[in-house]
Amino acid sequence: WSSDVCSSDLFPDWYLKDYQVEVYNSSDELLRQEFTQNNSYIYTLEKNLEDAKKQGDSVYRTLKFKVYARGRQNQLSDQAAIL
C-alpha cells in the first residue's frame, strides 16, 4: 500500500482480478486483447492504426468491443458486455 495511491484507483472487488477487453473489426476478427483494472478503457487512434496495420488495412471505423470480468483464478464471466 502506498500513501500516494487514491482509494478510487484501487480495484473495487476482492473477487475480481480485472476486465478482459477484446477489440474486433467489422469482420469479427480479433484485433486486440487487453486487461485492465480501470472501469474505463480508451481505444486510441494509435492503437487503431497499429491494429489496422497488422491486418494490412489503413484504419478501422467500425469496431466491436467485448468486455469480460475476470476472477482471481482467471475465470471469465459467462457473457461479455458487447459495445
Steps between C-alpha positions, in 0.01 A plus 500: 500500500636836406379826651494668158242256362144628514234260619314559172801354312465164674297224339167498685437126534696235690367226269581663168853517366433731204308541175593328175434733206488357148488721191358364171474650154180489289601153371506369859878456495660541842733800477609548859456352846593704805446478874412794719397564857352838407128543453572678172695398192631730229565363155719771352556591137856373541373158607254500209775582250729234650227233483400597145862487383534143634202402283621695195228764535523877546256572785188341651180700522275218618609313810342268754618475859439204731571545869521209744547511876795279598516343845802446722541143365479630138141384450304716254143620531254283305393784272686801373372853499499584129542859389 
